[in-house]
C-alpha cells in the first residue's frame, strides 16, 4: 500500500511538472493543464498503465484541498472579511443567490433530482480565489479598483462557501446515516465556528509568538500546518468538512502579526498542494462516461460564464460603478475552482447525489479556466 502511494505521489508530481511546463509554453493557466494531466494519467483513461486504484488519489486530493483552503484563509484573514464594504457584501450576496438559483433550475431542467440540483447550483456559485488572486497579482491589478472589488467579492464568496460546504457536508453525512436534523447541524456549525474564532483569538497569537521566538522557520511552518490539519480533523470528526475547518483557522491566523511570515512559508507548499489537488481531481474524471456528463458540464459552464458576468455586472452597476467597470468585474469573476470541486466532491461515494454532478463540475472548472483567458 505504501509503495503504491509513493509511486502515485511521484507520478502526480511528475505529471504536474510536465503539465506546467507545457502550460507555460502555450500560455495556459495552471489549473486546466493540471486537470488535463490528471485525466491523461488517471486509472480510467489508461487502466493499469499508470494507476489502477483511485482510493489513494481521493486521499491525495483531500489533503491538497485542506492546505489550499488553509492558505486562502490566511491570505484573506478574518479582519478582512469583517471589513468588506456594504456595497461589496451586497454584490457578493446577490451573485451567490443568483448563481445557486440559476444552477438549481438548470440542474432540474437537465433531469437532476432536487438534492443533486441544489449541490450542482451551489458548486457553480463560487469563483476560484487561488487562481484569481494570483492572476490579479501577476497583472499588477491588486491595488486597482477592479482588483479590490474582485478580491472583496471573493472574500464574501469564500466565507459563504465555507458555511455552505460545512452545511452540505453535515447534511450528506447525517443524511447517509438517516438522521439529518437541520437544527442540530446549524448548532454544530455555530459551535465549531465560534470555537475556532475563540481559539484563534486567545491562543493562536501566543502559539505563533512562541514559535517565532525560536527563530526557526521550520518550527513556524510545521506549527502552522499542525494547527491547519488539527482543526481540519476536529471539523471532520464533528461531521463537517475538513476543508472548512482549515479555512476558518486560516482566517484567524491571517489576523495575527505573523501573517506575512506564514504566507511566505506556505506559498511554496500551496503551489505543491494545488498541483496535487488539481491533478488528482483530473485523475478521478472517467472519460469513458463522457456522454453521461458532457451535457451537464456544458450547462454548468454556460451558467458560470453567463450567470456570473450578468449577475456581478448588474449588481456592481447598481452599486454605483459605471458600465465599463461593472462589466470588467463581471468577466473577472467567471472562473470556478477549488470550492466548486470541494462542494462537488461531497456526494462522491454517498449514493445521495446523481452520478454526473461531480464529473460535470470538474469539466466545467477545466472549461471556465480556459475560456477565462479570452474573457479578460
VOPAGU-2260 file (C-alpha; in pm, 1 decimal, decimal comma):
REM VOPAGU-2260
SITE   aa  ch    i         X         Y         Z
SITE  UNK   A    0       0,0       0,0       0,0
SITE  UNK   A    1     275,4     243,0      96,3
SITE  UNK   A    2     474,6     161,6    -218,9
SITE  UNK   A    3     164,4     226,7    -428,4
SITE  UNK   A    4     106,8     557,3    -253,8
SITE  UNK   A    5     466,9     671,6    -305,7
SITE  UNK   A    6     461,4     576,6    -674,3
SITE  UNK   A    7     128,2     752,7    -726,3
SITE  UNK   A    8     250,9    1061,8    -544,3
SITE  UNK   A    9     564,8    1066,5    -760,4
SITE  UNK   A   10     358,9    1020,5   -1075,9
SITE  UNK   A   11     128,9    1310,3    -984,4
SITE  UNK   A   12     423,4    1543,1    -922,1
SITE  UNK   A   13     599,8    1445,0   -1246,1
SITE  UNK   A   14     276,4    1487,4   -1443,8
SITE  UNK   A   15     216,2    1823,0   -1274,2
SITE  UNK   A   16     565,5    1947,1   -1360,4
SITE  UNK   A   17     534,5    1842,2   -1726,1
SITE  UNK   A   18     186,2    1993,0   -1747,4
SITE  UNK   A   19     304,5    2321,6   -1600,0
SITE  UNK   A   20     594,0    2336,5   -1846,5
SITE  UNK   A   21     351,6    2276,1   -2133,8
SITE  UNK   A   22     112,2    2537,1   -1996,1
SITE  UNK   A   23     386,7    2799,3   -1984,8
SITE  UNK   A   24     480,2    2712,5   -2342,7
SITE  UNK   A   25     126,9    2759,0   -2479,6
SITE  UNK   A   26      33,5    3030,2   -2224,2
SITE  UNK   A   27    -237,8    2836,8   -2044,7
SITE  UNK   A   28    -300,0    2881,8   -1669,3
SITE  UNK   A   29    -201,5    2604,0   -1431,5
SITE  UNK   A   30    -548,4    2478,9   -1332,3
SITE  UNK   A   31    -663,8    2344,3   -1672,4
SITE  UNK   A   32    -327,7    2185,4   -1758,5
SITE  UNK   A   33    -315,0    2015,0   -1418,0
SITE  UNK   A   34    -664,2    1871,3   -1468,4
SITE  UNK   A   35    -581,5    1757,0   -1823,4
SITE  UNK   A   36    -260,9    1591,4   -1697,7
SITE  UNK   A   37    -463,5    1410,8   -1432,9
SITE  UNK   A   38    -713,1    1286,3   -1690,3
SITE  UNK   A   39    -431,4    1153,1   -1909,4
SITE  UNK   A   40    -259,3     950,0   -1634,8
SITE  UNK   A   41    -573,9     852,1   -1445,7
SITE  UNK   A   42    -695,0     497,0   -1384,0
SITE  UNK   A   43    -995,5     545,3   -1615,0
SITE  UNK   A   44    -807,7     670,9   -1921,3
SITE  UNK   A   45    -528,8     411,6   -1922,8
SITE  UNK   A   46    -639,4     146,5   -1670,8
SITE  UNK   A   47    -348,4     -40,3   -1517,4
SITE  UNK   A   48     -81,4     151,9   -1711,7
SITE  UNK   A   49      -6,2     417,7   -1450,2
SITE  UNK   A   50    -257,5     377,6   -1167,5
SITE  UNK   A   51    -520,2     111,3   -1116,5
SITE  UNK   A   52    -674,9     216,4    -783,5
SITE  UNK   A   53    -842,6     551,8    -720,2
SITE  UNK   A   54    -867,0     523,2    -339,0
SITE  UNK   A   55    -524,6     678,5    -277,7
SITE  UNK   A   56    -599,3     951,6    -530,4
SITE  UNK   A   57    -903,7    1064,9    -332,6
SITE  UNK   A   58    -687,0    1086,8     -22,1
SITE  UNK   A   59    -424,6    1298,3    -200,2
SITE  UNK   A   60    -695,9    1526,5    -338,5
SITE  UNK   A   61    -844,6    1583,6       7,0
SITE  UNK   A   62    -507,0    1662,4     164,7
SITE  UNK   A   63    -430,4    1905,1    -118,0
SITE  UNK   A   64    -765,1    2077,3     -72,8
SITE  UNK   A   65    -714,5    2122,4     303,1
SITE  UNK   A   66    -380,9    2303,4     253,5
SITE  UNK   A   67    -518,6    2506,9     -36,8
SITE  UNK   A   68    -817,1    2633,0     163,3
SITE  UNK   A   69    -597,0    2699,2     467,6
SITE  UNK   A   70    -376,1    2923,1     252,4
SITE  UNK   A   71    -677,7    3108,2     111,2
SITE  UNK   A   72    -798,3    3168,1     467,4
SITE  UNK   A   73    -460,6    3303,7     581,0
SITE  UNK   A   74    -436,8    3522,4     270,2
SITE  UNK   A   75    -771,8    3689,6     339,9
SITE  UNK   A   76    -788,4    3689,3     719,9
SITE  UNK   A   77   -1095,3    3726,4     939,6
SITE  UNK   A   78   -1041,4    4101,6     983,3
SITE  UNK   A   79   -1051,6    4146,2     606,8
SITE  UNK   A   80   -1375,6    3950,8     593,4
SITE  UNK   A   81   -1530,1    4174,2     861,3
SITE  UNK   A   82   -1416,4    4492,1     683,7
SITE  UNK   A   83   -1573,1    4407,9     349,4
SITE  UNK   A   84   -1774,2    4712,5     247,2
SITE  UNK   A   85   -2152,6    4705,1     241,7
SITE  UNK   A   86   -2158,3    4751,6    -135,8
SITE  UNK   A   87   -1923,6    4460,3    -197,6
SITE  UNK   A   88   -2119,0    4249,1      51,3
SITE  UNK   A   89   -2442,4    4318,2    -137,7
SITE  UNK   A   90   -2277,2    4239,6    -473,2
SITE  UNK   A   91   -2140,9    3910,1    -337,7
SITE  UNK   A   92   -2468,7    3802,7    -176,8
SITE  UNK   A   93   -2669,6    3893,9    -487,6
SITE  UNK   A   94   -2430,1    3696,8    -708,4
SITE  UNK   A   95   -2426,1    3387,6    -484,0
SITE  UNK   A   96   -2805,0    3370,3    -452,6
SITE  UNK   A   97   -2849,2    3429,9    -826,8
SITE  UNK   A   98   -2598,5    3158,0    -918,5
SITE  UNK   A   99   -2745,8    2899,0    -681,8
SITE  UNK   A  100   -3092,5    2978,9    -819,3
SITE  UNK   A  101   -2978,0    2954,6   -1184,3
SITE  UNK   A  102   -2772,5    2640,3   -1121,0
SITE  UNK   A  103   -3054,8    2471,1    -932,7
SITE  UNK   A  104   -3311,5    2523,9   -1208,6
SITE  UNK   A  105   -3057,4    2437,2   -1477,8
SITE  UNK   A  106   -2999,0    2110,2   -1290,6
SITE  UNK   A  107   -3372,8    2041,5   -1271,9
SITE  UNK   A  108   -3407,3    2107,6   -1646,4
SITE  UNK   A  109   -3136,2    1853,4   -1734,2
SITE  UNK   A  110   -3302,0    1589,6   -1514,8
SITE  UNK   A  111   -3129,7    1608,4   -1175,0
SITE  UNK   A  112   -3327,4    1546,0    -857,4
SITE  UNK   A  113   -3374,3    1833,9    -610,8
SITE  UNK   A  114   -3081,5    1742,5    -382,3
SITE  UNK   A  115   -2839,7    1696,1    -672,1
SITE  UNK   A  116   -2962,6    2015,0    -840,1
SITE  UNK   A  117   -2903,3    2215,9    -521,9
SITE  UNK   A  118   -2546,0    2085,3    -487,3
SITE  UNK   A  119   -2498,2    2147,8    -860,3
SITE  UNK   A  120   -2616,7    2508,8    -823,9
SITE  UNK   A  121   -2412,7    2563,3    -507,5
SITE  UNK   A  122   -2093,5    2445,4    -677,3
SITE  UNK   A  123   -2144,8    2692,4    -962,4
SITE  UNK   A  124   -2178,0    2992,2    -729,5
SITE  UNK   A  125   -1813,4    3029,8    -631,3
SITE  UNK   A  126   -1510,0    3155,6    -822,5
SITE  UNK   A  127   -1152,1    3037,4    -774,9
SITE  UNK   A  128    -982,9    3258,7    -516,6
SITE  UNK   A  129    -649,9    3078,8    -557,7
SITE  UNK   A  130    -647,1    3137,9    -934,0
SITE  UNK   A  131    -799,3    3486,4    -949,4
SITE  UNK   A  132    -585,4    3640,7    -673,7
SITE  UNK   A  133    -275,6    3502,0    -847,7
SITE  UNK   A  134    -389,5    3638,5   -1185,0
SITE  UNK   A  135    -456,1    3982,1   -1034,2
SITE  UNK   A  136    -110,8    3980,0    -873,6
SITE  UNK   A  137      60,2    3873,2   -1196,5
SITE  UNK   A  138    -120,5    4152,4   -1385,4
SITE  UNK   A  139     -39,7    4405,9   -1109,3
SITE  UNK   A  140    -410,9    4476,7   -1061,6
SITE  UNK   A  141    -435,8    4401,8    -690,0
SITE  UNK   A  142    -447,7    4770,3    -590,2
SITE  UNK   A  143    -668,0    4889,0    -877,8
SITE  UNK   A  144   -1041,9    4949,9    -837,7
SITE  UNK   A  145   -1110,8    4635,4   -1039,7
SITE  UNK   A  146    -869,4    4426,9    -834,5
SITE  UNK   A  147   -1000,1    4549,4    -499,8
SITE  UNK   A  148   -1360,8    4486,6    -597,8
SITE  UNK   A  149   -1286,0    4136,0    -724,4
SITE  UNK   A  150   -1089,1    4049,3    -409,6
SITE  UNK   A  151   -1371,1    4188,6    -194,9
SITE  UNK   A  152   -1630,3    3975,3    -373,4
SITE  UNK   A  153   -1401,2    3672,4    -342,8
SITE  UNK   A  154   -1381,2    3728,7      33,3
SITE  UNK   A  155   -1762,4    3727,8      54,6
SITE  UNK   A  156   -1780,1    3420,2    -167,9
SITE  UNK   A  157   -1519,9    3225,5      26,7
SITE  UNK   A  158   -1681,2    3281,1     364,5
SITE  UNK   A  159   -2022,0    3188,6     222,5
SITE  UNK   A  160   -1865,7    2884,7      52,9
SITE  UNK   A  161   -1720,6    2760,3     381,5
SITE  UNK   A  162   -2057,8    2791,3     555,8
SITE  UNK   A  163   -2228,6    2612,8     266,1
SITE  UNK   A  164   -1954,8    2349,4     241,5
SITE  UNK   A  165   -1978,5    2269,4     610,8
SITE  UNK   A  166   -2359,2    2264,0     598,4
SITE  UNK   A  167   -2376,8    2038,9     292,0
SITE  UNK   A  168   -2111,5    1809,5     437,3
SITE  UNK   A  169   -2317,0    1771,8     754,1
SITE  UNK   A  170   -2636,4    1725,8     555,9
SITE  UNK   A  171   -2486,0    1449,3     341,6
SITE  UNK   A  172   -2315,2    1276,8     636,1
SITE  UNK   A  173   -2627,3    1281,2     853,1
SITE  UNK   A  174   -2850,0    1203,3     556,1
SITE  UNK   A  175   -2640,6     895,5     476,9
SITE  UNK   A  176   -2691,8     780,5     835,2
SITE  UNK   A  177   -3062,9     850,1     815,8
SITE  UNK   A  178   -3057,5    1104,9    1097,1
SITE  UNK   A  179   -3040,8    1450,8     941,8
SITE  UNK   A  180   -3150,8    1731,7    1169,5
SITE  UNK   A  181   -3112,8    2086,1    1036,1
SITE  UNK   A  182   -3129,6    2244,0    1380,0
SITE  UNK   A  183   -2856,9    2020,0    1520,0
SITE  UNK   A  184   -2641,4    2074,0    1211,8
SITE  UNK   A  185   -2674,0    2452,8    1246,7
SITE  UNK   A  186   -2584,1    2422,4    1615,3
SITE  UNK   A  187   -2276,0    2213,2    1527,3
SITE  UNK   A  188   -2162,7    2463,7    1267,2
SITE  UNK   A  189   -2215,6    2757,7    1502,8
SITE  UNK   A  190   -2028,1    2591,9    1789,8
SITE  UNK   A  191   -1739,5    2495,0    1564,5
SITE  UNK   A  192   -1710,1    2844,8    1410,9
SITE  UNK   A  193   -1720,1    3017,7    1749,7
SITE  UNK   A  194   -1471,7    2765,4    1888,8
SITE  UNK   A  195   -1231,5    2823,7    1600,2
SITE  UNK   A  196   -1251,7    3201,5    1639,6
SITE  UNK   A  197   -1213,6    3188,5    2019,5
SITE  UNK   A  198    -918,3    2950,7    1991,9
SITE  UNK   A  199    -761,3    3178,4    1735,4
SITE  UNK   A  200    -823,1    3496,4    1930,9
SITE  UNK   A  201    -694,5    3359,6    2262,7
SITE  UNK   A  202    -430,5    3100,4    2179,6
SITE  UNK   A  203    -316,0    3133,6    1816,2
SITE  UNK   A  204    -124,0    3464,0    1865,0
SITE  UNK   A  205      52,2    3324,9    2176,2
SITE  UNK   A  206     133,5    2999,6    1998,8
SITE  UNK   A  207     275,3    3180,1    1694,9
SITE  UNK   A  208     470,7    3420,7    1914,3
SITE  UNK   A  209     624,8    3125,8    2098,3
SITE  UNK   A  210     715,4    2954,2    1770,1
SITE  UNK   A  211     852,5    3277,9    1625,6
SITE  UNK   A  212    1083,5    3329,1    1926,4
SITE  UNK   A  213    1271,5    3016,2    1825,9
SITE  UNK   A  214    1388,6    3194,3    1508,1
SITE  UNK   A  215    1315,0    2869,3    1327,8
SITE  UNK   A  216    1122,3    2889,8    1003,0
SITE  UNK   A  217    1076,0    2515,6    1022,6
SITE  UNK   A  218     902,5    2545,9    1361,3
SITE  UNK   A  219     664,5    2815,8    1237,7
SITE  UNK   A  220     580,3    2621,4     920,5
SITE  UNK   A  221     522,0    2286,3    1091,5
SITE  UNK   A  222     331,6    2454,1    1373,8
SITE  UNK   A  223     101,0    2637,8    1131,1
SITE  UNK   A  224      36,1    2316,5     935,0
SITE  UNK   A  225     -25,2    2131,5    1261,9
SITE  UNK   A  226    -293,5    2384,2    1354,6
SITE  UNK   A  227    -435,4    2358,4     999,3
SITE  UNK   A  228    -472,3    1979,4     997,3
SITE  UNK   A  229    -569,6    1964,9    1363,8
SITE  UNK   A  230    -863,3    2196,8    1306,9
SITE  UNK   A  231    -948,2    2012,3     986,5
SITE  UNK   A  232    -960,2    1685,4    1180,3
SITE  UNK   A  233   -1181,3    1836,5    1451,3
SITE  UNK   A  234   -1418,2    1968,0    1183,9
SITE  UNK   A  235   -1431,3    1630,0    1011,7
SITE  UNK   A  236   -1494,6    1445,5    1338,6
SITE  UNK   A  237   -1775,3    1693,8    1406,6
SITE  UNK   A  238   -1946,7    1581,1    1085,5
SITE  UNK   A  239   -1848,3    1895,1     895,4
SITE  UNK   A  240   -1577,7    1948,1     630,6
SITE  UNK   A  241   -1201,7    1929,9     691,2
SITE  UNK   A  242   -1150,8    2200,0     428,6
SITE  UNK   A  243   -1395,9    2430,5     604,2
SITE  UNK   A  244   -1212,1    2382,9     932,9
SITE  UNK   A  245    -876,6    2458,5     771,4
SITE  UNK   A  246   -1015,2    2772,1     604,8
SITE  UNK   A  247   -1166,2    2906,0     928,2
SITE  UNK   A  248    -847,9    2863,5    1133,2
SITE  UNK   A  249    -654,6    3010,8     839,4
SITE  UNK   A  250    -863,2    3330,7     857,9
SITE  UNK   A  251    -780,0    3352,0    1229,2
SITE  UNK   A  252    -404,6    3310,5    1175,3
SITE  UNK   A  253    -431,1    3565,0     895,3
SITE  UNK   A  254    -523,2    3827,7    1155,7
SITE  UNK   A  255    -203,2    3789,1    1358,3
SITE  UNK   A  256     112,5    3995,7    1310,2
SITE  UNK   A  257     281,1    3678,0    1186,2
SITE  UNK   A  258      54,5    3662,3     880,0
SITE  UNK   A  259     319,5    3769,8     627,2
SITE  UNK   A  260     566,0    3512,7     756,6
SITE  UNK   A  261     307,1    3233,9     740,8
SITE  UNK   A  262     204,1    3336,0     388,0
SITE  UNK   A  263     566,7    3341,1     267,8
SITE  UNK   A  264     632,6    2998,0     420,7
SITE  UNK   A  265     309,1    2838,0     299,7
SITE  UNK   A  266     320,7    2984,8     -54,5
SITE  UNK   A  267     558,5    2722,1    -199,8
SITE  UNK   A  268     360,3    2446,9     -26,5
SITE  UNK   A  269      39,0    2599,5    -160,8
SITE  UNK   A  270     171,0    2554,8    -513,6
SITE  UNK   A  271     269,4    2193,4    -441,8
SITE  UNK   A  272     -64,9    2101,4    -287,4
SITE  UNK   A  273    -257,8    2292,2    -554,7
SITE  UNK   A  274     -83,5    2071,6    -812,2
SITE  UNK   A  275    -166,9    1761,9    -607,9
SITE  UNK   A  276    -529,9    1867,2    -575,6
SITE  UNK   A  277    -599,7    1959,8    -937,4
SITE  UNK   A  278    -401,0    1673,5   -1093,7
SITE  UNK   A  279    -566,2    1418,2    -865,3
SITE  UNK   A  280    -905,3    1576,5    -939,3
SITE  UNK   A  281    -845,9    1515,9   -1309,6
SITE  UNK   A  282    -746,6    1156,6   -1235,6
SITE  UNK   A  283   -1087,9    1094,0   -1081,9
SITE  UNK   A  284   -1265,9    1200,1   -1402,1
SITE  UNK   A  285   -1381,8     896,9   -1601,7
SITE  UNK   A  286   -1371,7     999,3   -1966,9
SITE  UNK   A  287   -1546,9     673,4   -2062,7
SITE  UNK   A  288   -1859,5     827,7   -1907,2
SITE  UNK   A  289   -1814,0    1134,5   -2127,3
SITE  UNK   A  290   -2157,3    1113,8   -2286,5
SITE  UNK   A  291   -2315,1    1087,0   -1942,6
SITE  UNK   A  292   -2175,8    1415,2   -1808,5
SITE  UNK   A  293   -2098,4    1628,4   -2115,9
SITE  UNK   A  294   -2445,6    1789,8   -2123,2
SITE  UNK   A  295   -2441,0    1882,9   -1750,7
SITE  UNK   A  296   -2082,1    2006,6   -1796,6
SITE  UNK   A  297   -2176,7    2233,1   -2088,1
SITE  UNK   A  298   -2478,5    2362,1   -1895,8
SITE  UNK   A  299   -2260,0    2427,5   -1588,8
SITE  UNK   A  300   -2005,1    2616,1   -1797,4
SITE  UNK   A  301   -2275,7    2826,0   -1962,3
SITE  UNK   A  302   -2433,9    2909,1   -1625,8
SITE  UNK   A  303   -2096,9    3005,5   -1474,8
SITE  UNK   A  304   -1987,2    3226,8   -1763,0
SITE  UNK   A  305   -2318,6    3396,5   -1843,1
SITE  UNK   A  306   -2460,9    3391,4   -1492,1
SITE  UNK   A  307   -2156,8    3540,4   -1319,6
SITE  UNK   A  308   -2092,9    3803,5   -1585,6
SITE  UNK   A  309   -2455,3    3920,2   -1580,0
SITE  UNK   A  310   -2516,2    3892,2   -1203,9
SITE  UNK   A  311   -2189,7    4055,8   -1094,8
SITE  UNK   A  312   -2200,7    4324,4   -1363,2
SITE  UNK   A  313   -2562,3    4410,7   -1281,8
SITE  UNK   A  314   -2504,7    4425,1    -905,3
SITE  UNK   A  315   -2182,0    4626,2    -948,6
SITE  UNK   A  316   -2358,7    4874,8   -1176,8
SITE  UNK   A  317   -2642,0    4919,5    -926,5
SITE  UNK   A  318   -2383,2    4983,7    -654,1
SITE  UNK   A  319   -2271,3    5298,1    -834,9
SITE  UNK   A  320   -1994,8    5196,6   -1075,4
SITE  UNK   A  321   -2000,9    5276,9   -1447,3
SITE  UNK   A  322   -2084,1    5020,9   -1714,4
SITE  UNK   A  323   -1725,7    4955,4   -1826,1
SITE  UNK   A  324   -1601,8    4889,9   -1471,6
SITE  UNK   A  325   -1905,7    4676,2   -1391,7
SITE  UNK   A  326   -1854,3    4457,7   -1698,0
SITE  UNK   A  327   -1482,5    4416,2   -1622,2
SITE  UNK   A  328   -1569,3    4298,0   -1269,9
SITE  UNK   A  329   -1825,0    4054,1   -1410,8
SITE  UNK   A  330   -1584,3    3899,8   -1660,5
SITE  UNK   A  331   -1316,2    3891,5   -1392,2
SITE  UNK   A  332   -1523,3    3656,3   -1174,6
SITE  UNK   A  333   -1618,0    3399,5   -1439,7
SITE  UNK   A  334   -1394,3    3110,9   -1333,3
SITE  UNK   A  335   -1478,2    2830,2   -1093,8
SITE  UNK   A  336   -1221,1    2638,5    -892,5
SITE  UNK   A  337   -1138,2    2481,9    -556,9
SITE  UNK   A  338   -1465,0    2547,6    -371,4
SITE  UNK   A  339   -1668,5    2424,5    -668,3
SITE  UNK   A  340   -1473,1    2099,3    -668,6
SITE  UNK   A  341   -1492,9    2070,5    -289,8
SITE  UNK   A  342   -1872,5    2101,9    -297,6
SITE  UNK   A  343   -1899,3    1867,5    -595,3
SITE  UNK   A  344   -1689,0    1603,2    -417,8
SITE  UNK   A  345   -1920,2    1591,6    -116,7
SITE  UNK   A  346   -2160,6    1344,9    -267,7
SITE  UNK   A  347   -1898,3    1116,3    -421,0
SITE  UNK   A  348   -1950,0     765,3    -288,4
SITE  UNK   A  349   -2253,9     857,9     -76,6
SITE  UNK   A  350   -2513,0     749,7    -336,1
SITE  UNK   A  351   -2714,1    1055,8    -238,9
SITE  UNK   A  352   -2627,6    1262,7    -545,8
SITE  UNK   A  353   -2677,8    1193,0    -914,9
SITE  UNK   A  354   -2374,3    1040,5   -1088,7
SITE  UNK   A  355   -2295,0    1322,1   -1336,0
SITE  UNK   A  356   -2273,0    1602,6   -1075,9
SITE  UNK   A  357   -1905,6    1573,9    -980,2
SITE  UNK   A  358   -1760,2    1499,1   -1327,6
SITE  UNK   A  359   -1973,3    1780,0   -1474,0
SITE  UNK   A  360   -1840,7    2028,3   -1218,7
SITE  UNK   A  361   -1481,5    1910,2   -1276,3
SITE  UNK   A  362   -1520,1    1952,0   -1653,0
SITE  UNK   A  363   -1673,5    2299,7   -1603,6
SITE  UNK   A  364   -1371,7    2405,6   -1392,8
SITE  UNK   A  365   -1148,7    2296,6   -1679,5
SITE  UNK   A  366   -1358,5    2476,4   -1942,0
SITE  UNK   A  367   -1405,1    2801,8   -1749,4
SITE  UNK   A  368   -1031,3    2817,2   -1676,5
SITE  UNK   A  369    -961,3    2812,5   -2049,0
SITE  UNK   A  370   -1247,6    3043,4   -2151,7
SITE  UNK   A  371   -1144,0    3294,2   -1882,9
SITE  UNK   A  372    -829,8    3374,1   -2084,7
SITE  UNK   A  373   -1038,3    3510,4   -2372,9
SITE  UNK   A  374   -1279,0    3698,3   -2146,5
SITE  UNK   A  375   -1004,4    3901,1   -1976,8
